[in-house]
């Protein structure tokens, strides 16, 4: 890790133009890490742009400030920037538009345990609870400029990927880094409020419909719902507005595993899974070619949504703990 940090410092120091990209369907860690790193590079006098396959994420628009999240163009920028991937376990998850660029990834900064190290420089640490945590530590160790706006973005990345500092194993180092970001200007009260309590009426309607449609199985140890294009159309929302909705299903004391399935097309289904700490949900996602973390994983499958839903239920049951 020390050697990769030295290489990363040299990359930042010796180059002027950068493109920062994160994974498709970006969450708080992906957006927070992208914006936080971009703001640090901008403070260093660098030219930097932030791209994502799906463009801006409305729930996190308040973080962007002077550096907007742009939809990844189909052609690479003319100035051939150095490409930095954050919070992305594989280059494919950067999206089809980036893959059309046909250029290598120069730096890969991530915390996913299944990251194979696909870039020229790989700063991958699975013990970090968020990529933003890894970036915050990198900024402090390399003495990079960490102003309030960058600190705020990285704080939100940690806040969301730890579910408000509630996921295990929550290490003292994570809280110490959060404290350092607060000292740098991140306002924990405001950021928590804007992150978790900034629903539009349409997004609230989407949540209400999802909760109305939630089903239970295996003696209420599994909770799940299905997302469709009709549901988004009815509520005037998009697929980027459902982040963290599975946590509402986990409020039920009997629920050990919560999942959702989304129909991307008649033959492609996306799935997202969450579990209690005692259950490792990664093997279930792996059955569909996916991965992630112990208590949060996902995948895409070339199958109809009804079939994926049934296969998931069958795959999850053997991992459940006995009911009370």
CORZIUR-V271705 format. One record per residue. RES is the residue in three letters. PSI is psi in whole degrees, -180 to 180 (NA if undefined). NEAR is the number of other C-alpha atoms within 12 Angstrom. Layout:
<<RES PSI NEAR> <RES PSI NEAR>>
//
This chain:
<<UNK -37 18> <UNK -44 16> <UNK -39 12> <UNK -33 24> <UNK -39 28> <UNK -43 18> <UNK -39 23> <UNK -42 33> <UNK -42 25> <UNK -40 17> <UNK -46 26> <UNK -42 35> <UNK -37 19> <UNK -3 15> <UNK 157 23> <UNK -34 23> <UNK 135 27> <UNK 148 38> <UNK 122 44> <UNK 125 48> <UNK 151 54> <UNK 179 52> <UNK 159 41> <UNK 153 34> <UNK 63 32> <UNK 138 41> <UNK -170 41> <UNK -36 49> <UNK -41 47> <UNK -47 50> <UNK -46 55> <UNK -42 52> <UNK -43 53> <UNK -51 54> <UNK -43 49> <UNK -48 52> <UNK -42 52> <UNK -41 49> <UNK -36 40> <UNK -47 39> <UNK -39 36> <UNK -40 29> <UNK -26 23> <UNK 0 25> <UNK 17 19> <UNK 157 23> <UNK 126 25> <UNK 139 37> <UNK 148 39> <UNK 126 45> <UNK 151 41> <UNK 144 39> <UNK -36 30> <UNK 8 30> <UNK -157 27> <UNK 151 34> <UNK 108 35> <UNK -42 30> <UNK -21 33> <UNK 18 39> <UNK -28 25> <UNK -15 27> <UNK -21 39> <UNK -41 32> <UNK -122 20> <UNK -4 20> <UNK 96 32> <UNK 156 29> <UNK 121 38> <UNK 151 26> <UNK 134 30> <UNK 125 31> <UNK 160 25> <UNK -20 19> <UNK 144 17> <UNK 151 24> <UNK 146 23> <UNK -26 13> <UNK 11 16> <UNK 63 22> <UNK 158 28> <UNK 135 36> <UNK 125 42> <UNK 122 44> <UNK 131 49> <UNK 139 54> <UNK 39 52> <UNK 117 46> <UNK -27 38> <UNK 153 33> <UNK -30 36> <UNK -32 23> <UNK -5 30> <UNK -16 36> <UNK 157 29> <UNK -34 21> <UNK -43 26> <UNK -41 34> <UNK -29 23> <UNK -20 18> <UNK -33 22> <UNK 32 16> <UNK 153 21> <UNK 161 25> <UNK 126 33> <UNK -36 32> <UNK 140 36> <UNK 110 43> <UNK 116 51> <UNK 164 44> <UNK 9 36> <UNK 132 36> <UNK -20 26> <UNK 12 24> <UNK 121 29> <UNK -5 22> <UNK 73 27> <UNK 3 25> <UNK 174 29> <UNK -37 22> <UNK 126 32> <UNK 112 33> <UNK 86 40> <UNK 124 38> <UNK 104 31> <UNK -21 26> <UNK -17 21> <UNK 136 37> <UNK -12 44> <UNK 152 48> <UNK -34 49> <UNK -33 47> <UNK -45 49> <UNK -40 40> <UNK -39 51> <UNK -44 47> <UNK -40 35> <UNK -44 35> <UNK -42 34> <UNK -41 24> <UNK -33 19> <UNK 1 22> <UNK 46 16> <UNK 154 28> <UNK 117 26> <UNK 88 36> <UNK 177 30> <UNK -40 26> <UNK -41 34> <UNK -41 41> <UNK -38 45> <UNK -43 48> <UNK -44 51> <UNK -36 54> <UNK -43 54> <UNK -37 50> <UNK -45 48> <UNK -43 50> <UNK -45 44> <UNK -41 38> <UNK -15 39> <UNK 4 32> <UNK 60 31> <UNK 47 29> <UNK 42 26> <UNK -10 20> <UNK 145 27> <UNK 152 23> <UNK 117 21> <UNK 108 25> <UNK 153 19> <UNK -34 14> <UNK -34 20> <UNK -45 35> <UNK -33 25> <UNK -39 20> <UNK -40 34> <UNK -41 39> <UNK -39 25> <UNK -38 27> <UNK -36 38> <UNK -43 28> <UNK -28 18> <UNK -6 25> <UNK -4 23> <UNK 132 31> <UNK 102 27> <UNK -36 29> <UNK -50 18> <UNK -43 19> <UNK -38 34> <UNK -43 25> <UNK -47 19> <UNK -25 25> <UNK -42 36> <UNK -8 26> <UNK 41 16> <UNK 34 20> <UNK 135 23> <UNK 165 18> <UNK -36 15> <UNK -42 21> <UNK -36 29> <UNK -40 22> <UNK -37 22> <UNK -46 33> <UNK -43 32> <UNK -44 20> <UNK -40 24> <UNK -45 31> <UNK -36 27> <UNK -30 17> <UNK -2 19> <UNK 136 27> <UNK 161 23> <UNK 152 25> <UNK 170 26> <UNK 57 25> <UNK 41 19> <UNK 20 25> <UNK -13 33> <UNK 135 39> <UNK 141 40> <UNK 159 41> <UNK 167 37> <UNK 136 37> <UNK 138 40> <UNK 162 30> <UNK -34 19> <UNK -38 18> <UNK -42 27> <UNK -42 26> <UNK -42 16> <UNK -33 18> <UNK -3 25> <UNK 39 20> <UNK -180 28> <UNK 172 26> <UNK -16 33> <UNK -5 28> <UNK 13 32> <UNK 7 40> <UNK 138 31> <UNK 4 30> <UNK -26 36> <UNK -25 36> <UNK -26 35> <UNK -33 27> <UNK -30 34> <UNK -3 30> <UNK -21 19> <UNK 126 21> <UNK -27 19> <UNK -15 24> <UNK 121 33> <UNK -33 39> <UNK 132 49> <UNK 140 47> <UNK 160 47> <UNK 152 45> <UNK 141 39> <UNK 130 38> <UNK 105 30> <UNK -40 22> <UNK 173 18> <UNK -22 18> <UNK 13 17> <UNK 126 21> <UNK 132 30> <UNK 144 38> <UNK 149 44> <UNK 136 43> <UNK 145 48> <UNK 148 41> <UNK 165 41> <UNK 162 31> <UNK -28 23> <UNK -10 18> <UNK 125 28> <UNK 112 27> <UNK -7 36> <UNK -40 32> <UNK -31 27> <UNK -47 38> <UNK -36 34> <UNK -29 26> <UNK -23 22> <UNK 14 26> <UNK 14 19> <UNK -165 28> <UNK -161 32> <UNK -137 34> <UNK 172 39> <UNK -45 31> <UNK 6 36> <UNK 114 37> <UNK 171 36> <UNK 174 34> <UNK 169 33> <UNK 144 31> <UNK 141 31> <UNK 59 20> <UNK 156 25> <UNK 154 24> <UNK -39 28> <UNK -39 26> <UNK -41 22> <UNK -42 34> <UNK -46 35> <UNK -41 20> <UNK -36 22> <UNK -46 40> <UNK -44 32> <UNK -36 18> <UNK -30 25> <UNK -38 35> <UNK -45 26> <UNK -17 19> <UNK -9 24> <UNK 150 30> <UNK 155 23> <UNK 140 16> <UNK 157 15> <UNK NA 11>>
//
